[in-house]
């Protein structure tokens, strides 16, 4: 009989680190702040839904921009499943 592989959920901190890497990959100068992270089911798969905002530096004399995000991270693999920014 084949033994089933046990999967372990990543922690909230791991999900937030994945989100931060994702955002910094697109906006290298961003300062990321997290507002909440919730474990949810996306169909049969568990995902962390991480929400927050990030600020980027402005050009010349203008002020930086603040953008909201909602990013879903797979709770086993720490891969980005979907995002809104």
N, CA, C and O atoms as CSV, one atom per row, in Angstrom:
chain,resi,resn,atom,element,x,y,z
A,1,UNK,N,N,0.843,-1.196,0.000
A,1,UNK,CA,C,0.000,0.000,0.000
A,1,UNK,C,C,0.879,1.246,0.000
A,1,UNK,O,O,1.832,1.350,0.772
A,2,UNK,N,N,0.547,2.177,-0.865
A,2,UNK,CA,C,1.331,3.400,-0.991
A,2,UNK,C,C,0.962,4.374,0.119
A,2,UNK,O,O,-0.217,4.614,0.379
A,3,UNK,N,N,1.971,4.930,0.769
A,3,UNK,CA,C,1.729,5.867,1.857
A,3,UNK,C,C,1.488,7.266,1.288
A,3,UNK,O,O,2.244,7.737,0.438
A,4,UNK,N,N,0.431,7.925,1.762
A,4,UNK,CA,C,0.127,9.278,1.311
A,4,UNK,C,C,1.140,10.265,1.846
A,4,UNK,O,O,1.571,10.178,2.996
A,5,UNK,N,N,1.516,11.208,0.994
A,5,UNK,CA,C,2.440,12.255,1.406
A,5,UNK,C,C,1.681,13.282,2.234
A,5,UNK,O,O,0.645,13.792,1.808
A,6,UNK,N,N,2.197,13.578,3.407
A,6,UNK,CA,C,1.558,14.583,4.264
A,6,UNK,C,C,2.078,15.953,3.875
A,6,UNK,O,O,3.283,16.159,3.730
A,7,UNK,N,N,1.158,16.881,3.709
A,7,UNK,CA,C,1.521,18.241,3.364
A,7,UNK,C,C,1.379,19.113,4.602
A,7,UNK,O,O,0.456,18.944,5.398
A,8,UNK,N,N,2.297,20.034,4.747
A,8,UNK,CA,C,2.231,20.981,5.853
A,8,UNK,C,C,1.906,22.365,5.315
A,8,UNK,O,O,2.450,22.802,4.301
A,9,UNK,N,N,1.015,23.035,6.010
A,9,UNK,CA,C,0.681,24.408,5.642
A,9,UNK,C,C,1.849,25.322,5.979
A,9,UNK,O,O,2.524,25.137,6.991
A,10,UNK,N,N,2.076,26.299,5.129
A,10,UNK,CA,C,3.066,27.322,5.461
A,10,UNK,C,C,2.442,28.243,6.506
A,10,UNK,O,O,1.224,28.244,6.682
A,11,UNK,N,N,3.242,29.003,7.179
A,11,UNK,CA,C,2.739,29.954,8.163
A,11,UNK,C,C,2.363,31.278,7.518
A,11,UNK,O,O,2.669,31.524,6.352
A,12,UNK,N,N,1.704,32.115,8.282
A,12,UNK,CA,C,1.318,33.440,7.798
A,12,UNK,C,C,2.551,34.239,7.404
A,12,UNK,O,O,2.536,34.946,6.395
A,13,UNK,N,N,3.609,34.135,8.183
A,13,UNK,CA,C,4.835,34.878,7.880
A,13,UNK,C,C,5.413,34.462,6.534
A,13,UNK,O,O,5.904,35.302,5.780
A,14,UNK,N,N,5.356,33.157,6.228
A,14,UNK,CA,C,5.845,32.676,4.937
A,14,UNK,C,C,4.998,33.221,3.790
A,14,UNK,O,O,5.528,33.580,2.739
A,15,UNK,N,N,3.698,33.280,3.992
A,15,UNK,CA,C,2.799,33.839,2.976
A,15,UNK,C,C,3.110,35.314,2.758
A,15,UNK,O,O,3.149,35.778,1.618
A,16,UNK,N,N,3.332,36.054,3.840
A,16,UNK,CA,C,3.653,37.476,3.721
A,16,UNK,C,C,4.997,37.682,3.021
A,16,UNK,O,O,5.143,38.615,2.232
A,17,UNK,N,N,5.973,36.827,3.300
A,17,UNK,CA,C,7.271,36.931,2.620
A,17,UNK,C,C,7.115,36.677,1.116
A,17,UNK,O,O,7.752,37.349,0.304
A,18,UNK,N,N,6.271,35.709,0.745
A,18,UNK,CA,C,6.025,35.431,-0.676
A,18,UNK,C,C,5.390,36.638,-1.350
A,18,UNK,O,O,5.746,36.982,-2.477
A,19,UNK,N,N,4.450,37.283,-0.663
A,19,UNK,CA,C,3.793,38.478,-1.203
A,19,UNK,C,C,4.806,39.611,-1.351
A,19,UNK,O,O,4.826,40.303,-2.369
A,20,UNK,N,N,5.634,39.794,-0.346
A,20,UNK,CA,C,6.630,40.866,-0.400
A,20,UNK,C,C,7.601,40.648,-1.569
A,20,UNK,O,O,7.922,41.597,-2.284
A,21,UNK,N,N,8.069,39.414,-1.769
A,21,UNK,CA,C,8.958,39.117,-2.900
A,21,UNK,C,C,8.249,39.405,-4.225
A,21,UNK,O,O,8.848,39.949,-5.153
A,22,UNK,N,N,6.973,39.036,-4.302
A,22,UNK,CA,C,6.187,39.259,-5.510
A,22,UNK,C,C,6.092,40.755,-5.828
A,22,UNK,O,O,6.316,41.167,-6.966
A,23,UNK,N,N,5.762,41.556,-4.827
A,23,UNK,CA,C,5.626,43.002,-5.036
A,23,UNK,C,C,6.974,43.640,-5.349
A,23,UNK,O,O,7.070,44.464,-6.258
A,24,UNK,N,N,8.013,43.272,-4.612
A,24,UNK,CA,C,9.332,43.857,-4.854
A,24,UNK,C,C,9.891,43.453,-6.214
A,24,UNK,O,O,10.715,44.170,-6.781
A,25,UNK,N,N,9.457,42.323,-6.737
A,25,UNK,CA,C,9.856,41.922,-8.076
A,25,UNK,C,C,9.294,42.837,-9.145
A,25,UNK,O,O,9.850,42.935,-10.238
A,26,UNK,N,N,8.193,43.507,-8.837
A,26,UNK,CA,C,7.554,44.415,-9.787
A,26,UNK,C,C,7.826,45.883,-9.464
A,26,UNK,O,O,7.832,46.729,-10.357
A,27,UNK,N,N,8.049,46.177,-8.190
A,27,UNK,CA,C,8.289,47.555,-7.726
A,27,UNK,C,C,9.442,47.494,-6.719
A,27,UNK,O,O,9.218,47.403,-5.512
A,28,UNK,N,N,10.655,47.546,-7.219
A,28,UNK,CA,C,11.842,47.326,-6.390
A,28,UNK,C,C,11.970,48.305,-5.227
A,28,UNK,O,O,12.572,47.969,-4.207
A,29,UNK,N,N,11.416,49.509,-5.362
A,29,UNK,CA,C,11.563,50.522,-4.316
A,29,UNK,C,C,10.364,50.561,-3.358
A,29,UNK,O,O,10.251,51.487,-2.554
A,30,UNK,N,N,9.477,49.577,-3.434
A,30,UNK,CA,C,8.243,49.604,-2.635
A,30,UNK,C,C,8.502,49.327,-1.154
A,30,UNK,O,O,9.401,48.571,-0.787
A,31,UNK,N,N,7.698,49.956,-0.334
A,31,UNK,CA,C,7.656,49.678,1.109
A,31,UNK,C,C,6.309,49.003,1.353
A,31,UNK,O,O,5.259,49.622,1.183
A,32,UNK,N,N,6.344,47.731,1.753
A,32,UNK,CA,C,5.138,46.913,1.856
A,32,UNK,C,C,4.634,46.878,3.300
A,32,UNK,O,O,5.413,46.682,4.233
A,33,UNK,N,N,3.325,47.068,3.475
A,33,UNK,CA,C,2.666,46.977,4.778
A,33,UNK,C,C,1.486,46.019,4.662
A,33,UNK,O,O,0.707,46.088,3.711
A,34,UNK,N,N,1.364,45.130,5.636
A,34,UNK,CA,C,0.289,44.140,5.637
A,34,UNK,C,C,-0.810,44.553,6.600
A,34,UNK,O,O,-0.539,44.981,7.722
A,35,UNK,N,N,-2.062,44.420,6.149
A,35,UNK,CA,C,-3.212,44.735,6.992
A,35,UNK,C,C,-3.843,43.480,7.578
A,35,UNK,O,O,-4.246,43.469,8.741
A,36,UNK,N,N,-3.930,42.410,6.767
A,36,UNK,CA,C,-4.494,41.172,7.287
A,36,UNK,C,C,-4.106,40.005,6.394
A,36,UNK,O,O,-3.795,40.180,5.216
A,37,UNK,N,N,-4.130,38.824,6.968
A,37,UNK,CA,C,-3.898,37.582,6.230
A,37,UNK,C,C,-4.858,36.542,6.798
A,37,UNK,O,O,-4.887,36.301,8.005
A,38,UNK,N,N,-5.640,35.932,5.915
A,38,UNK,CA,C,-6.670,34.983,6.328
A,38,UNK,C,C,-6.507,33.700,5.527
A,38,UNK,O,O,-6.305,33.739,4.313
A,39,UNK,N,N,-6.595,32.566,6.209
A,39,UNK,CA,C,-6.558,31.271,5.540
A,39,UNK,C,C,-7.957,30.964,5.035
A,39,UNK,O,O,-8.917,30.973,5.806
A,40,UNK,N,N,-8.076,30.690,3.728
A,40,UNK,CA,C,-9.370,30.420,3.094
A,40,UNK,C,C,-9.238,29.196,2.203
A,40,UNK,O,O,-8.137,28.706,1.949
A,41,UNK,N,N,-10.380,28.714,1.736
A,41,UNK,CA,C,-10.378,27.625,0.756
A,41,UNK,C,C,-10.705,28.205,-0.610
A,41,UNK,O,O,-11.666,28.958,-0.763
A,42,UNK,N,N,-9.906,27.851,-1.589
A,42,UNK,CA,C,-10.159,28.223,-2.977
A,42,UNK,C,C,-10.469,26.905,-3.672
A,42,UNK,O,O,-9.567,26.189,-4.107
A,43,UNK,N,N,-11.742,26.601,-3.769
A,43,UNK,CA,C,-12.139,25.271,-4.215
A,43,UNK,C,C,-11.734,24.284,-3.132
A,43,UNK,O,O,-12.154,24.413,-1.982
A,44,UNK,N,N,-10.928,23.309,-3.489
A,44,UNK,CA,C,-10.453,22.323,-2.511
A,44,UNK,C,C,-9.078,22.685,-1.957
A,44,UNK,O,O,-8.560,21.992,-1.081
A,45,UNK,N,N,-8.488,23.757,-2.459
A,45,UNK,CA,C,-7.131,24.134,-2.060
A,45,UNK,C,C,-7.131,25.254,-1.023
A,45,UNK,O,O,-7.889,26.215,-1.152
A,46,UNK,N,N,-6.286,25.139,0.005
A,46,UNK,CA,C,-6.171,26.223,0.986
A,46,UNK,C,C,-5.254,27.330,0.469
A,46,UNK,O,O,-4.195,27.061,-0.096
A,47,UNK,N,N,-5.672,28.562,0.670
A,47,UNK,CA,C,-4.867,29.720,0.286
A,47,UNK,C,C,-4.913,30.757,1.404
A,47,UNK,O,O,-5.890,30.854,2.147
A,48,UNK,N,N,-3.841,31.522,1.503
A,48,UNK,CA,C,-3.845,32.695,2.363
A,48,UNK,C,C,-4.239,33.877,1.492
A,48,UNK,O,O,-3.676,34.082,0.417
A,49,UNK,N,N,-5.207,34.651,1.961
A,49,UNK,CA,C,-5.555,35.887,1.287
A,49,UNK,C,C,-4.899,37.004,2.084
A,49,UNK,O,O,-5.284,37.280,3.220
A,50,UNK,N,N,-3.916,37.634,1.484
A,50,UNK,CA,C,-3.116,38.657,2.162
A,50,UNK,C,C,-3.485,40.015,1.581
A,50,UNK,O,O,-3.453,40.214,0.367
A,51,UNK,N,N,-3.836,40.949,2.466
A,51,UNK,CA,C,-4.204,42.300,2.039
A,51,UNK,C,C,-3.305,43.317,2.706
A,51,UNK,O,O,-2.793,43.100,3.805
A,52,UNK,N,N,-3.123,44.427,2.021
A,52,UNK,CA,C,-2.319,45.506,2.573
A,52,UNK,C,C,-2.133,46.593,1.542
A,52,UNK,O,O,-2.947,46.765,0.635
A,53,UNK,N,N,-1.046,47.323,1.697
A,53,UNK,CA,C,-0.730,48.388,0.755
A,53,UNK,C,C,0.780,48.527,0.653
A,53,UNK,O,O,1.528,48.077,1.521
A,54,UNK,N,N,1.202,49.156,-0.419
A,54,UNK,CA,C,2.617,49.461,-0.562
A,54,UNK,C,C,2.755,50.854,-1.153
A,54,UNK,O,O,1.887,51.336,-1.880
A,55,UNK,N,N,3.860,51.475,-0.821
A,55,UNK,CA,C,4.142,52.822,-1.310
A,55,UNK,C,C,5.400,52.774,-2.162
A,55,UNK,O,O,6.367,52.082,-1.845
A,56,UNK,N,N,5.357,53.526,-3.247
A,56,UNK,CA,C,6.524,53.651,-4.107
A,56,UNK,C,C,6.988,55.099,-4.083
A,56,UNK,O,O,6.200,56.013,-3.840
A,57,UNK,N,N,8.255,55.292,-4.334
A,57,UNK,CA,C,8.803,56.644,-4.337
A,57,UNK,C,C,8.310,57.402,-5.548
A,57,UNK,O,O,8.151,56.844,-6.634
A,58,UNK,N,N,8.071,58.675,-5.341
A,58,UNK,CA,C,7.646,59.523,-6.454
A,58,UNK,C,C,8.841,59.977,-7.264
A,58,UNK,O,O,9.981,59.910,-6.806
A,59,UNK,N,N,8.572,60.432,-8.454
A,59,UNK,CA,C,9.637,60.956,-9.308
A,59,UNK,C,C,9.710,62.463,-9.136
A,59,UNK,O,O,8.696,63.120,-8.899
A,60,UNK,N,N,10.873,62.989,-9.253
A,60,UNK,CA,C,11.137,64.423,-9.142
A,60,UNK,C,C,10.612,64.955,-7.814
A,60,UNK,O,O,11.020,64.456,-6.765
A,61,UNK,N,N,9.732,65.937,-7.818
A,61,UNK,CA,C,9.244,66.529,-6.572
A,61,UNK,C,C,7.897,65.971,-6.131
A,61,UNK,O,O,7.390,66.335,-5.070
A,62,UNK,N,N,7.323,65.099,-6.932
A,62,UNK,CA,C,6.010,64.558,-6.563
A,62,UNK,C,C,6.153,63.549,-5.425
A,62,UNK,O,O,7.220,62.970,-5.218
A,63,UNK,N,N,5.079,63.358,-4.710
A,63,UNK,CA,C,5.090,62.399,-3.608
A,63,UNK,C,C,4.865,61.000,-4.145
A,63,UNK,O,O,4.385,60.824,-5.265
A,64,UNK,N,N,5.209,60.016,-3.350
A,64,UNK,CA,C,5.037,58.629,-3.740
A,64,UNK,C,C,3.576,58.233,-3.825
A,64,UNK,O,O,2.688,58.937,-3.343
A,65,UNK,N,N,3.353,57.090,-4.451
A,65,UNK,CA,C,1.992,56.594,-4.604
A,65,UNK,C,C,1.770,55.419,-3.670
A,65,UNK,O,O,2.667,54.608,-3.438
A,66,UNK,N,N,0.573,55.345,-3.144
A,66,UNK,CA,C,0.187,54.257,-2.259
A,66,UNK,C,C,-0.816,53.380,-3.007
A,66,UNK,O,O,-1.820,53.874,-3.520
A,67,UNK,N,N,-0.539,52.079,-3.067
A,67,UNK,CA,C,-1.406,51.156,-3.788
A,67,UNK,C,C,-1.874,50.048,-2.859
A,67,UNK,O,O,-1.102,49.518,-2.061
A,68,UNK,N,N,-3.149,49.710,-2.975
A,68,UNK,CA,C,-3.707,48.595,-2.214
A,68,UNK,C,C,-3.469,47.303,-2.974
A,68,UNK,O,O,-3.374,47.304,-4.202
A,69,UNK,N,N,-3.372,46.189,-2.233
A,69,UNK,CA,C,-3.259,44.892,-2.887
A,69,UNK,C,C,-4.051,43.843,-2.115
A,69,UNK,O,O,-4.272,43.956,-0.909
A,70,UNK,N,N,-4.466,42.825,-2.852
A,70,UNK,CA,C,-5.061,41.615,-2.297
A,70,UNK,C,C,-4.455,40.470,-3.092
A,70,UNK,O,O,-4.690,40.348,-4.294
A,71,UNK,N,N,-3.675,39.634,-2.419
A,71,UNK,CA,C,-2.937,38.577,-3.096
A,71,UNK,C,C,-3.231,37.250,-2.408
A,71,UNK,O,O,-3.206,37.156,-1.181
A,72,UNK,N,N,-3.510,36.227,-3.209
A,72,UNK,CA,C,-3.752,34.894,-2.677
A,72,UNK,C,C,-2.502,34.044,-2.882
A,72,UNK,O,O,-1.943,33.986,-3.977
A,73,UNK,N,N,-2.077,33.384,-1.799
A,73,UNK,CA,C,-0.875,32.560,-1.796
A,73,UNK,C,C,-1.282,31.137,-1.453
A,73,UNK,O,O,-1.990,30.912,-0.471
A,74,UNK,N,N,-0.838,30.169,-2.258
A,74,UNK,CA,C,-1.160,28.770,-1.989
A,74,UNK,C,C,-0.565,28.390,-0.632
A,74,UNK,O,O,0.603,28.669,-0.362
A,75,UNK,N,N,-1.358,27.764,0.206
A,75,UNK,CA,C,-0.951,27.504,1.590
A,75,UNK,C,C,0.002,26.325,1.748
A,75,UNK,O,O,0.505,26.090,2.846
A,76,UNK,N,N,0.259,25.582,0.679
A,76,UNK,CA,C,1.258,24.513,0.736
A,76,UNK,C,C,2.542,24.901,0.007
A,76,UNK,O,O,3.640,24.648,0.504
A,77,UNK,N,N,2.411,25.506,-1.154
A,77,UNK,CA,C,3.590,25.750,-1.990
A,77,UNK,C,C,4.124,27.186,-1.891
A,77,UNK,O,O,5.231,27.452,-2.361
A,78,UNK,N,N,3.379,28.103,-1.301
A,78,UNK,CA,C,3.742,29.524,-1.182
A,78,UNK,C,C,3.810,30.211,-2.546
A,78,UNK,O,O,4.478,31.235,-2.690
A,79,UNK,N,N,3.125,29.657,-3.544
A,79,UNK,CA,C,3.081,30.282,-4.856
A,79,UNK,C,C,1.897,31.229,-4.936
A,79,UNK,O,O,0.856,30.990,-4.324
A,80,UNK,N,N,2.062,32.305,-5.693
A,80,UNK,CA,C,0.985,33.279,-5.875
A,80,UNK,C,C,-0.077,32.644,-6.773
A,80,UNK,O,O,0.218,32.162,-7.866
A,81,UNK,N,N,-1.329,32.655,-6.280
A,81,UNK,CA,C,-2.440,32.070,-7.011
A,81,UNK,C,C,-3.157,33.150,-7.816
A,81,UNK,O,O,-3.475,32.947,-8.988
A,82,UNK,N,N,-3.409,34.299,-7.185
A,82,UNK,CA,C,-4.045,35.420,-7.875
A,82,UNK,C,C,-3.677,36.701,-7.146
A,82,UNK,O,O,-3.230,36.687,-5.999
A,83,UNK,N,N,-3.881,37.815,-7.855
A,83,UNK,CA,C,-3.574,39.099,-7.220
A,83,UNK,C,C,-4.398,40.208,-7.818
A,83,UNK,O,O,-4.815,40.160,-8.975
A,84,UNK,N,N,-4.624,41.225,-6.978
A,84,UNK,CA,C,-5.251,42.478,-7.382
A,84,UNK,C,C,-4.405,43.591,-6.817
A,84,UNK,O,O,-4.100,43.614,-5.625
A,85,UNK,N,N,-4.019,44.534,-7.698
A,85,UNK,CA,C,-3.229,45.677,-7.232
A,85,UNK,C,C,-3.742,46.929,-7.902
A,85,UNK,O,O,-3.222,48.018,-7.657
